[in-house]
Amino acid sequence: MDRTKGLILCSLLTLLLILSPLTLVAQQNGTRDVKKTKGEPNRLEVSTREQFKPRSYMPDEGVFTDKGNPIFKARRDKTASSKNRLNSFNRLFKWQNIKPWAPPVEDGLHDPSLKVVKKELLAPEEGMKNLYKDKYGNLVNWVNVLGLPSVSNPDLKKPEKQINPIKRLDKSFPDMMVLNMNIEIPAVGMINNVIFPHAGHTAWLSCSNCHVAQSFKQPIFVPKKGANPITMKAIAKGEFCGVCHSGEKEKVAFPIDDCARCHSGPAKTKPTPIKAYMKR
Amino acid sequence: MRRIVFRTTIFIITGLMFLTVPAFVEHLSAEYGDKVMDNFASDSSMRPVVFPHWVHRIRVRCKVCHEDLGFRFMLGSNNITMKDIAEGKYCGACHNGKVAWPAYYCDRCHSGPMPPNKPLIP
């Protein structure tokens, strides 16, 4: 037994010495890993000929399969430490591990050796410090900032307009007014229904962003009641609401951390069955 | 024989323990909404582009870029070349010196991390 103990000790020591630089390499790979913020495809595996193929079509799901090494796949899945993760009951809800309002030098993405990154790039704190606050995403409530009341912040009835972003570049497109229409989307089960406010969305976006198809794909939302089979799984994967609010590739607006922010309808007395509204 | 099996399993288990340590390493990745665009950049040994949404959101509405200028929502589906920018398409519609700064400040956009197997020719 002494010999085995000795062998175990020796193997542990050799592994410590030989494999410890690997952890450093992995960390560096993490900060240089373009895949994580960009999402799939795995560009290292696509041949150079294919990379220069003009991508005028919408790539279908086959391009974005995860062909990585199982160890790095595990690392990709653990994008947030468990103590920071909300809604950890569903493995499809993946959170980016982001330090909010980190200056560009320290944010792990910009190359800190560049002079521009150190001196010229605007820090989020400088740019967004006086705007109406929020708890998620960019930590700014982008609807209140335009002077509109938002469903998520009902106490603020008359926010003042803090920024004045450009409305249109091409004058031939009509400048759509803000559309005040709320859509109630039934949610399966006991959770409150979703009340979708067009007001905040149309101030920023135009109708064609969601309701007109790009190339040969379907539009994000078909403008017909019952024609969109929206599920939380689809949203978490980046379809429907997840095109902007969720999904690993596309998240730009506030994330789906807070259920009540969207599920803001009245409380239910009995659960909604699945087939009540969804055409499958 | 049993001793050999025992020792090799211990060796393998300790080896796997060290190999899974990188699995739990966290790292930062930019401000919320920053997108890294690398359709052509790293093949030309330029750093990939880091596009910050928040800087643009305080100055432009979503519909201007995503409807008027033709940017698509899917990351990687916009083939933007410096030629397009010089002609005034995509980013060049504003970054031409008139609406915003001109596009010859390369490092302001091309400040992302290089992929590991592509060299950056200084």
Chai-1 contact restraints between the chains, C-beta under 6 A:
chainA,res_idxA,chainB,res_idxB,connection_type,confidence,min_distance_angstrom,max_distance_angstrom,comment,restraint_id
A,L7,B,R7,contact,1.0,0.0,6.0,A-B,restraint_1
A,I8,B,I10,contact,1.0,0.0,6.0,A-B,restraint_2
A,S11,B,F11,contact,1.0,0.0,6.0,A-B,restraint_3
A,S11,B,T14,contact,1.0,0.0,6.0,A-B,restraint_4
A,L12,B,T14,contact,1.0,0.0,6.0,A-B,restraint_5
A,L15,B,T14,contact,1.0,0.0,6.0,A-B,restraint_6
A,L15,B,G15,contact,1.0,0.0,6.0,A-B,restraint_7
A,L15,B,F18,contact,1.0,0.0,6.0,A-B,restraint_8
A,L19,B,F18,contact,1.0,0.0,6.0,A-B,restraint_9
A,T23,B,V21,contact,1.0,0.0,6.0,A-B,restraint_10
A,T23,B,P22,contact,1.0,0.0,6.0,A-B,restraint_11
A,A26,B,P22,contact,1.0,0.0,6.0,A-B,restraint_12
A,Q27,B,V25,contact,1.0,0.0,6.0,A-B,restraint_13
A,G30,B,H27,contact,1.0,0.0,6.0,A-B,restraint_14
A,T31,B,H27,contact,1.0,0.0,6.0,A-B,restraint_15
A,R32,B,P113,contact,1.0,0.0,6.0,A-B,restraint_16
A,R32,B,P116,contact,1.0,0.0,6.0,A-B,restraint_17
A,V34,B,V36,contact,1.0,0.0,6.0,A-B,restraint_18
A,V34,B,D38,contact,1.0,0.0,6.0,A-B,restraint_19
A,V34,B,P48,contact,1.0,0.0,6.0,A-B,restraint_20
A,V34,B,P115,contact,1.0,0.0,6.0,A-B,restraint_21
A,T37,B,S29,contact,1.0,0.0,6.0,A-B,restraint_22
A,T37,B,V36,contact,1.0,0.0,6.0,A-B,restraint_23
A,K38,B,V36,contact,1.0,0.0,6.0,A-B,restraint_24
A,K38,B,L75,contact,1.0,0.0,6.0,A-B,restraint_25
A,P54,B,N79,contact,1.0,0.0,6.0,A-B,restraint_26
A,R55,B,S77,contact,1.0,0.0,6.0,A-B,restraint_27
A,R55,B,N79,contact,1.0,0.0,6.0,A-B,restraint_28
A,A74,B,A23,contact,1.0,0.0,6.0,A-B,restraint_29
A,R75,B,A23,contact,1.0,0.0,6.0,A-B,restraint_30
A,S81,B,E26,contact,1.0,0.0,6.0,A-B,restraint_31
A,N97,B,E26,contact,1.0,0.0,6.0,A-B,restraint_32
A,I98,B,S29,contact,1.0,0.0,6.0,A-B,restraint_33
A,I98,B,Y32,contact,1.0,0.0,6.0,A-B,restraint_34
A,K99,B,L28,contact,1.0,0.0,6.0,A-B,restraint_35
A,D107,B,L28,contact,1.0,0.0,6.0,A-B,restraint_36
A,D107,B,A30,contact,1.0,0.0,6.0,A-B,restraint_37
A,G108,B,H27,contact,1.0,0.0,6.0,A-B,restraint_38
A,G108,B,L28,contact,1.0,0.0,6.0,A-B,restraint_39
A,G108,B,S29,contact,1.0,0.0,6.0,A-B,restraint_40
A,L109,B,S29,contact,1.0,0.0,6.0,A-B,restraint_41
A,L109,B,A30,contact,1.0,0.0,6.0,A-B,restraint_42
A,L109,B,V50,contact,1.0,0.0,6.0,A-B,restraint_43
A,H110,B,V50,contact,1.0,0.0,6.0,A-B,restraint_44
A,H110,B,S111,contact,1.0,0.0,6.0,A-B,restraint_45
A,D111,B,S111,contact,1.0,0.0,6.0,A-B,restraint_46
A,L114,B,D107,contact,1.0,0.0,6.0,A-B,restraint_47
A,L114,B,S111,contact,1.0,0.0,6.0,A-B,restraint_48
A,V116,B,D107,contact,1.0,0.0,6.0,A-B,restraint_49
A,V116,B,R108,contact,1.0,0.0,6.0,A-B,restraint_50
A,V117,B,S111,contact,1.0,0.0,6.0,A-B,restraint_51
A,P124,B,E31,contact,1.0,0.0,6.0,A-B,restraint_52
A,G137,B,Y32,contact,1.0,0.0,6.0,A-B,restraint_53
A,N138,B,Y32,contact,1.0,0.0,6.0,A-B,restraint_54
A,N138,B,W54,contact,1.0,0.0,6.0,A-B,restraint_55
A,I163,B,I58,contact,1.0,0.0,6.0,A-B,restraint_56
A,P165,B,R59,contact,1.0,0.0,6.0,A-B,restraint_57
A,P165,B,V60,contact,1.0,0.0,6.0,A-B,restraint_58
A,P165,B,R61,contact,1.0,0.0,6.0,A-B,restraint_59
A,I166,B,V60,contact,1.0,0.0,6.0,A-B,restraint_60
A,I166,B,V64,contact,1.0,0.0,6.0,A-B,restraint_61
A,K167,B,R61,contact,1.0,0.0,6.0,A-B,restraint_62
A,L169,B,V64,contact,1.0,0.0,6.0,A-B,restraint_63
A,L169,B,D68,contact,1.0,0.0,6.0,A-B,restraint_64
A,D170,B,D68,contact,1.0,0.0,6.0,A-B,restraint_65
A,W204,B,R61,contact,1.0,0.0,6.0,A-B,restraint_66
A,W204,B,C62,contact,1.0,0.0,6.0,A-B,restraint_67
A,L205,B,C62,contact,1.0,0.0,6.0,A-B,restraint_68
A,L205,B,K63,contact,1.0,0.0,6.0,A-B,restraint_69
A,S206,B,K63,contact,1.0,0.0,6.0,A-B,restraint_70
A,S206,B,E67,contact,1.0,0.0,6.0,A-B,restraint_71
A,S208,B,E67,contact,1.0,0.0,6.0,A-B,restraint_72
A,N209,B,H66,contact,1.0,0.0,6.0,A-B,restraint_73
A,N209,B,E67,contact,1.0,0.0,6.0,A-B,restraint_74
A,Q214,B,R72,contact,1.0,0.0,6.0,A-B,restraint_75
A,V243,B,F73,contact,1.0,0.0,6.0,A-B,restraint_76
A,K249,B,L75,contact,1.0,0.0,6.0,A-B,restraint_77
A,V252,B,G33,contact,1.0,0.0,6.0,A-B,restraint_78
A,V252,B,H53,contact,1.0,0.0,6.0,A-B,restraint_79
